[in-house]
Amino acid sequence: MTEYNRGSNRHIIDKAGDVVTRSASDIPLSERPLSWWLLYMPGTVIMWFEYMFPNQLSGTFGTARRRNIPFFQIAYSLGFYAVVIFIGLVLIVGSFH
């Protein structure tokens, strides 16, 4: 088993990731697979923003419950990609007119 560096010489992305994510695993963010970055990270960041900047106080409790559930992380990530694809299509179609 590899022991990861927990000291001050950590990668900057690991330090930033500690702010956004709870340590669900001992693997640093810089060593996580591409599938994690594509499926989980966009949803995790969106849910972190929902938690840190709620519309109302009751929104904080709901986002705290959803925060580390993989289903919601993937669902939010898929929603993020749907919006990105929609905006991309609107920009492409709009450039032809």
Backbone as CSV, one residue per row, in Angstrom:
resi,resn,N_x,N_y,N_z,CA_x,CA_y,CA_z,C_x,C_y,C_z
1,MET,0.836,-1.169,0.000,0.000,0.000,0.000,0.890,1.244,0.000
2,THR,0.584,2.175,-0.862,1.356,3.402,-0.971,0.909,4.396,0.089
3,GLU,1.871,5.021,0.723,1.542,6.059,1.700,1.657,7.403,1.006
4,TYR,0.562,8.163,1.007,0.530,9.437,0.308,1.058,10.544,1.199
5,ASN,1.633,11.531,0.553,2.234,12.655,1.261,1.145,13.534,1.859
6,ARG,1.136,13.663,3.160,0.142,14.485,3.853,0.747,15.797,4.366
7,GLY,1.998,16.048,4.070,2.677,17.226,4.593,2.455,18.459,3.740
8,SER,3.326,19.426,3.910,3.189,20.700,3.210,3.653,20.619,1.760
9,ASN,4.258,19.517,1.331,4.734,19.379,-0.044,3.690,18.761,-0.969
10,ARG,2.438,18.805,-0.597,1.368,18.230,-1.406,1.141,19.065,-2.655
11,HIS,0.543,18.435,-3.681,0.189,19.147,-4.907,-0.865,20.205,-4.587
12,ILE,-0.849,21.278,-5.356,-1.800,22.372,-5.151,-3.233,21.885,-5.368
13,ILE,-3.424,20.953,-6.299,-4.774,20.444,-6.555,-5.293,19.643,-5.370
14,ASP,-4.394,18.981,-4.651,-4.822,18.246,-3.459,-5.248,19.204,-2.361
15,LYS,-4.531,20.294,-2.215,-4.904,21.284,-1.207,-6.247,21.936,-1.552
16,ALA,-6.457,22.242,-2.847,-7.721,22.843,-3.275,-8.857,21.832,-3.140
17,GLY,-8.584,20.587,-3.428,-9.605,19.555,-3.336,-10.070,19.304,-1.923
18,ASP,-9.188,19.515,-0.951,-9.580,19.342,0.443,-10.654,20.340,0.842
19,VAL,-10.664,21.492,0.179,-11.669,22.505,0.473,-13.011,22.090,-0.109
20,VAL,-12.994,21.502,-1.309,-14.225,21.185,-2.023,-14.816,19.858,-1.584
21,THR,-13.984,18.877,-1.344,-14.486,17.540,-1.048,-14.075,17.083,0.332
22,ARG,-14.920,16.272,0.917,-14.558,15.607,2.141,-13.690,14.424,1.765
23,SER,-12.769,14.019,2.609,-11.879,12.924,2.252,-12.620,11.598,2.330
24,ALA,-13.290,11.240,1.221,-14.025,9.986,1.147,-13.078,8.815,0.953
25,SER,-11.906,9.084,0.408,-10.902,8.043,0.259,-9.542,8.651,0.554
26,ASP,-8.561,7.802,0.712,-7.223,8.280,1.028,-6.404,8.631,-0.203
27,ILE,-6.983,8.466,-1.387,-6.249,8.766,-2.609,-6.300,10.267,-2.866
28,PRO,-5.149,10.928,-3.024,-5.154,12.368,-3.321,-5.810,12.655,-4.672
29,LEU,-6.351,13.850,-4.823,-7.021,14.214,-6.064,-6.110,14.102,-7.278
30,SER,-4.834,14.395,-7.125,-3.923,14.350,-8.268,-3.697,12.934,-8.774
31,GLU,-4.079,11.925,-8.005,-3.863,10.535,-8.418,-5.170,9.790,-8.676
32,ARG,-6.280,10.488,-8.730,-7.559,9.841,-9.012,-7.685,9.612,-10.519
33,PRO,-8.432,8.580,-10.917,-8.538,8.251,-12.341,-9.368,9.285,-13.107
34,LEU,-9.207,9.273,-14.418,-9.930,10.193,-15.288,-11.445,10.019,-15.146
35,SER,-11.887,8.785,-14.933,-13.325,8.548,-14.779,-13.895,9.316,-13.585
36,TRP,-13.126,9.454,-12.507,-13.592,10.226,-11.360,-13.723,11.695,-11.738
37,TRP,-12.730,12.205,-12.456,-12.773,13.612,-12.861,-13.959,13.893,-13.774
38,LEU,-14.310,12.962,-14.648,-15.407,13.190,-15.583,-16.772,12.950,-14.952
39,LEU,-16.907,11.935,-14.111,-18.215,11.577,-13.569,-18.561,12.269,-12.257
40,TYR,-17.588,12.468,-11.409,-17.885,12.947,-10.055,-17.533,14.417,-9.817
41,MET,-16.452,14.888,-10.353,-15.960,16.218,-9.982,-16.916,17.356,-10.328
42,PRO,-17.496,17.425,-11.550,-18.421,18.546,-11.809,-19.588,18.566,-10.825
43,GLY,-20.174,17.419,-10.548,-21.289,17.353,-9.602,-20.870,17.704,-8.193
44,THR,-19.677,17.257,-7.803,-19.172,17.562,-6.470,-18.975,19.064,-6.287
45,VAL,-18.443,19.715,-7.301,-18.210,21.163,-7.217,-19.538,21.912,-7.181
46,ILE,-20.490,21.512,-8.014,-21.807,22.166,-8.025,-22.489,22.025,-6.673
47,MET,-22.435,20.822,-6.106,-23.078,20.612,-4.806,-22.349,21.353,-3.697
48,TRP,-21.047,21.510,-3.815,-20.312,22.291,-2.818,-20.772,23.746,-2.858
49,PHE,-20.936,24.313,-4.089,-21.419,25.685,-4.202,-22.838,25.820,-3.659
50,GLU,-23.688,24.825,-3.904,-25.037,24.861,-3.336,-24.997,24.861,-1.818
51,TYR,-24.087,24.107,-1.263,-23.986,24.022,0.192,-23.422,25.314,0.786
52,MET,-22.398,25.871,0.163,-21.744,27.060,0.708,-22.552,28.345,0.481
53,PHE,-23.342,28.382,-0.582,-24.115,29.584,-0.907,-25.584,29.216,-1.123
54,PRO,-26.291,28.819,-0.066,-27.689,28.384,-0.222,-28.618,29.560,-0.481
55,ASN,-29.746,29.274,-1.143,-30.765,30.299,-1.373,-31.505,30.628,-0.086
56,GLN,-31.662,29.625,0.758,-32.321,29.813,2.052,-31.711,28.813,3.025
57,LEU,-31.963,28.993,4.290,-31.339,28.148,5.305,-31.708,26.686,5.142
58,SER,-32.936,26.393,4.764,-33.346,24.993,4.619,-32.600,24.310,3.475
59,GLY,-32.123,25.074,2.492,-31.364,24.506,1.391,-30.046,23.919,1.851
60,THR,-29.493,24.441,2.919,-28.225,23.935,3.449,-28.374,22.503,3.935
61,PHE,-29.470,22.207,4.597,-29.660,20.863,5.137,-29.850,19.835,4.031
62,GLY,-30.580,20.195,2.994,-30.780,19.280,1.872,-29.486,19.001,1.131
63,THR,-28.705,20.037,0.891,-27.450,19.829,0.174,-26.442,19.080,1.029
64,ALA,-26.495,19.243,2.332,-25.580,18.506,3.205,-25.880,17.015,3.162
65,ARG,-27.141,16.655,3.037,-27.503,15.231,2.956,-27.106,14.620,1.617
66,ARG,-27.173,15.383,0.543,-26.846,14.874,-0.784,-25.362,14.903,-1.094
67,ARG,-24.581,15.584,-0.304,-23.219,15.961,-0.655,-22.314,14.809,-1.076
68,ASN,-22.237,13.732,-0.348,-21.301,12.658,-0.669,-21.984,11.388,-1.152
69,ILE,-23.126,11.517,-1.790,-23.819,10.367,-2.355,-23.465,10.298,-3.839
70,PRO,-22.800,9.215,-4.268,-22.338,9.125,-5.660,-23.444,9.294,-6.697
71,PHE,-24.650,8.799,-6.423,-25.738,8.950,-7.386,-25.989,10.425,-7.694
72,PHE,-26.050,11.262,-6.666,-26.305,12.685,-6.876,-25.109,13.369,-7.531
73,GLN,-23.900,12.950,-7.194,-22.722,13.533,-7.833,-22.743,13.260,-9.333
74,ILE,-23.091,12.028,-9.714,-23.155,11.691,-11.137,-24.321,12.404,-11.804
75,ALA,-25.475,12.467,-11.131,-26.648,13.141,-11.700,-26.357,14.626,-11.943
76,TYR,-25.735,15.279,-10.991,-25.385,16.690,-11.172,-24.358,16.847,-12.287
77,SER,-23.416,15.924,-12.384,-22.412,15.992,-13.458,-23.067,15.822,-14.822
78,LEU,-24.014,14.878,-14.942,-24.719,14.694,-16.208,-25.530,15.936,-16.568
79,GLY,-26.149,16.563,-15.576,-26.850,17.822,-15.818,-25.905,18.911,-16.288
80,PHE,-24.725,18.965,-15.694,-23.714,19.939,-16.101,-23.330,19.724,-17.561
81,TYR,-23.069,18.453,-17.933,-22.688,18.161,-19.318,-23.834,18.436,-20.284
82,ALA,-25.078,18.207,-19.872,-26.224,18.512,-20.723,-26.302,20.009,-21.010
83,VAL,-26.071,20.823,-19.996,-26.087,22.281,-20.183,-24.935,22.722,-21.083
84,VAL,-23.762,22.152,-20.878,-22.605,22.504,-21.708,-22.859,22.131,-23.173
85,ILE,-23.423,20.945,-23.423,-23.725,20.515,-24.793,-24.795,21.412,-25.397
86,PHE,-25.828,21.757,-24.630,-26.885,22.639,-25.125,-26.323,24.002,-25.521
87,ILE,-25.505,24.582,-24.652,-24.902,25.891,-24.965,-24.009,25.780,-26.192
88,GLY,-23.250,24.701,-26.280,-22.396,24.494,-27.454,-23.211,24.394,-28.731
89,LEU,-24.322,23.659,-28.692,-25.173,23.541,-29.874,-25.808,24.876,-30.246
90,VAL,-26.238,25.632,-29.251,-26.828,26.949,-29.527,-25.791,27.856,-30.178
91,LEU,-24.571,27.816,-29.686,-23.520,28.654,-30.277,-23.172,28.202,-31.697
92,ILE,-23.142,26.887,-31.920,-22.817,26.386,-33.267,-23.937,26.714,-34.250
93,VAL,-25.186,26.446,-33.860,-26.315,26.727,-34.748,-26.453,28.230,-34.963
94,GLY,-26.230,29.016,-33.931,-26.324,30.477,-34.051,-25.256,31.055,-34.963
95,SER,-24.119,30.384,-35.091,-23.049,30.907,-35.945,-23.364,30.681,-37.424
96,PHE,-24.302,29.773,-37.755,-24.661,29.522,-39.153,-25.703,30.503,-39.662
97,HIS,-26.388,31.188,-38.785,-27.438,32.126,-39.235,-26.914,33.481,-39.411
